[in-house]
């Protein structure tokens, strides 16, 4: 009797529950999508939630923000007092251990999204800093190459990658994979300074670009294995894209900026790169690439505005153009994808998120 009288909306399964059910093997991704399609078909058009293939859980409520503020205050004070007593390397080690212990409650037990991300980033950063500081102690937060070449960075990156692997095995926080890969990228840069110290600065940009492309490839492996974006793999891919984007964009564009930012050729080249990145972002349905390129696109627009003789209005005009571009891309995102995806090979298009 009570079941028959229960309002239909009270029986609805939330997206988070479906996501967890797929991750735990209770239902398949196809079955979960079938439930979503059924719910969408039964939901009035005005009440339907806007479709977004790039959703990820960042906060579950204001309690996440509240706890994150508390974590920042606690870990900051803990670092301050431990640094006074046992030095920088010991301070970083203490904060790393505290971050792990706090994750045992807020991540493993409470499953709080934002605190889990913050604790992981603090853990990875302090592990890296502790190892680098042990190799190259300094009065401040010295993490330079010092007299050891790139060895501190190489060792710190490898240790951090191993530490984040243990963290992921314990807590399964999606951002952990990106943190570990980022540590390996740092190790690669350290090896460059060890092998070719005289040419390291010149070779750093090509190396970072190669690393960015490798990270992007890894992100796409996770994305292509979950085209419906219903499992933890899509969250892992999101953070890998966030890491890959600056590694790709910065080496491509920073050289043009450094060689002559006011030159018209440089400005148009930057805009051409930004358009190419926008096409890639549309095809793979990941906006992170565009976010990383916005600052450089703004620089290029500013250079063109100055060249046009409107230097007094360069900042507001640049903001206006960039804002309009972001809004236009946001409004026409799915329409543009519907245009681009049919142009791709069928085997690839089927493994990408469907256009809507």
N, C-alpha and C positions, 0 to 999 in steps of 0.2 A: 504494500500500500504506500509506504513511504517512498519507495523507489519510483513508483509511477507518478507521484506528486512532485518529485524533485524537478525544479526548473532545468531546461536543457543546458543553459549556460553554466550551471553548477557542475555538469558532467564533462565539460570541455577539458581536454588535456593541454597543458601549457606547452609552448615550444621548447622550454628548458627540459621538461619531463621527456618529451619525445627525443630530444637530443641525447639525454642521458640513457634512454632506453636503447637507442641505436649503439651508443658507445659501449654499453654493457652487454650487447648481443641479445637483448630481449625481443627486439624486432629488427628486421632488415631495413636498409635505407629505402628500398622500394616500397615496403609496407608503410614506413613513416611518411613518405611522400604521398602515398595514396590517402592516408588519413588527413594530411594537410589539404590535398586537393578536394576531398569530401567536405572538409570544414569550410574551405573557401567557396565551394559551390552552394553551401547552405547559408552562407553569411550574406546579408544584404550589402549591396555595393557601397552604400554610404558608410557602413561600419567596418568594411574590410580594411585590414592593415596594409599600408603601402609595401610593395614588394622590394626587397633589397637582398641581393645575393651576398653581400659583404657584411652581414651581421656578425657580431661577436659579443660575448658577454664581458662587459667591462666593469659594471657595478650592478649589484642586485638590490640596492636600496641605499638610503642615506647612511645606514649603519656602516657601509663600506667606507664612506668618506670619513665618518667619525673615527673609526678604528684606524684608518690610515694616518690621520692627524696625530692620534695617540702614538702610533708606531714611530712617526718622524720625531716626535718630542722625546720619546723614551730612548730610541737608538742614538739620536744626536747627543743626548746627555750622557749616555753610557760611553760613547766614543770619547767625549770630552774628558771624563774622569779617568777612564782607562788609559788614554793617551798620556795624561800627566804622570801616571804611576808606572807604566811599563813601556812607553815609547810608541812610535807610530806603527811598527809592524805588529806589536802586541795588541794595540788598539784595533787595527783592522781585523785581526784574528778573533778578538773578543766579539766584535760586532757581527762577524760572519757566523760564529757559533750561536749567538743570541738570535740571529735571523732564522737559522734552522730550527731552533727550539720554539720560537714563536710560530713558525709555519706548522709545527706539529699540532697546534690548536687552531689557528685561524685558517689554515689551508686544508689540512688533513681532516679535521673534525668539523669546523664550521663551513668550509667550502666557500669562503668569501673571496670574490673575484679580485677586486682592486687591491686589498691587502696582500693577496697571494702574489700578484704581479710585483708589487713594491718590495716585498720580502725577498723574492727571487732576485730582482735587480740589485738590491743591497747586498745579498749574499754573494752573487757573482762578482760584483765590483770590489767588495772587501777581500775576497779570496785573492783576486788578481793583485790588489794593492798590497796585501800582506806579503805575498811572495816577491813582488818587485821591490818592495821596501826592504825586505830581508837581504836581497842582493845588493842594493844600492841605498843604504841608509842616508838620510839627510835631515837637517833640522826641521824642515817643513814637510809638506806632503810630496817630497821629491820622488819623481818616478822617471827621471830622465835616464838616458842611456849610460851616463857616468863613464867610469873607466872599464866597464864590462862589455862595451859594444852593445849588441842587441840581445845578449844572453838573458838579462833579467826579463825582458818582454817575452822571449821564446818560452822560458820556463814558466813564467806566470800564466801565459796563455794556455800552455798544455795542462798545467795543474788545474786551472779554472775550467777547462773543458772536461776534465775528469770529474771535478767536483760537481759541475752542473749535470753530468750524466747520472751521478749518484742521486742528486736532488730530483731529477725527473723520474728516476725509478721509484723514488719514495712518494713524491707528491703529484706527479703528472700535470704540472702547470705548463700549458702550451708554449709560453714565451721562453721556457727553459732551453728549447732547442736552438732558438735564435741567439740566446746568450752564449751558449756553448760554441756555436759556429762563429760568433763574433770574436770569441777568445782565440779560436784557431786562426782567424784572419790577423789578429794582433801578432800571433806567433809567426805567421808568414812574413809580416813586415819586419819583425825582429831578426829573422833569418837573413833577410835582405841586407840589413845593417851589419850583420856579422860577416856575410860573404863579400859584399861589395860596398864597404863604408864610404868610399870616395864617390860612388855613383848612386848611392842609395836614394838621395832626394830626387834625382832625375828619374830613377826607375820606380819610385813609389807609386806614381799615378798609374802607369800601366799595370802594376801589380794589383793595386786596389780595384781597377777596372776588371781585371781577370777574376779577382775574388768575388766582385759583385755579380758578374755573369754566372759564376759557379753557384753562388747563393741563390740567384734567381732560378737557375736550373733546378736546384734542390726544392725550392718553393713550388715550382711548377710540377714536380713529381708528386708532391703532396696534393696539389690542386687537382691534377689530372686523375688521381686515384679516388677523388671524392667530388665529382662534377656537380652533384646536387647539394654539396656543402652542408652535410648533416652530421658529421662526426668530428672528433677532435682534430683530425688531420687538417681540416680547413682553418682552424684556429692557429695551428702550427704554421701553416702556409702564410697566413696573414702576417705574423711576426717576422717570418723570413723575408717576405716582400718588404716590410718596413726596414729591415737591415740591408737588403740588396739595393734598394732605391738610392740612398745617398752614396753607396759605394760605386754605383754606375754613373750617377748624374755628376757627382763632384769631379772625377777625373776628366769626364768629357767636356765639361763647361768651364772649369776653373782655369784651364790653360788659356781659353779665349778671353776670359776676364783679365787675367794677369798680363797678357800680351798687348792689351790695348782696349780697355773697356769702352772708350768713347768712339772707337772705330766703327763705322757703319757695317763693315763686313763681319766683324765680331758679333755685333748685335743681331744681325739677320741670321748668322750661323747659330747663335744660341736659340733663337726662335724656331729655326728649322729642327734643331735637336729636340726642343720642347714638343713640337708637333709630332715628331716621330715617337717620342715617349708617350704622348697622349694616345696615339694609335695602338701602341702595345698595351697600354693600360685598359683601353676599351675592349680589346680582343680578349684579354685574360680576366677582365672585370675586376681589376684591382686599382684603386685610386691612390695607393701609397706612392706610386711612381710619380704621379703628378704633383703630389704635395711636396716631394723632395725637389722638384724642378721649379716650383713657384718662385722661390727667391731669385734664382738666376733669370727666370723669365721677366721678373720685375726689373732686374738690372738692365736687361736688354731693352725693355719698353722705355725705361728712364733714359737710356742713351739715345734712343730714337726721338724722344720728346725734346731733349736738349738740342739735338741736331736740327729739329724743326724750329728752333728759336723760342721755345716755350719753357725755358729753364726756371722761370719763377714759379711755374705750376707743375714741376716735374713730379713731386711726391703725390699730390692729390690726383693728378691725371694717371699716374702709374697705378695707384690704388683703385681708381675707377675702372681702368681697363682690366686689371687682374680680377677684381670682384665680378665684373660683368662676364669675364671668361669662365670663372668658376661656376657662376649661376647658370650660364648657358649650357655648360657641360653637364651640370647636375640635372637640369630640366630635360635635356635631350639625350641623356646617357643611354637609356634603353632603346630609343629610336635609332641612335647611331650604331648600337650593337646589332640591331636587327638588319642594318644595312651592311655591316662589315662581315658578320659571321657567315652568310651565304657565299662570300668570296673565298673563304678558306677551304682547304681540302676537307672532304666529308669526314674522314677518319679523325682529324684533329678537332673539327667543329663539334662532333658528338661527345668529345671528352671535356669540352669546356662548358661552363654554366650556360644553360639555354637562355636565349633572349626572350623577353616578355613584352 
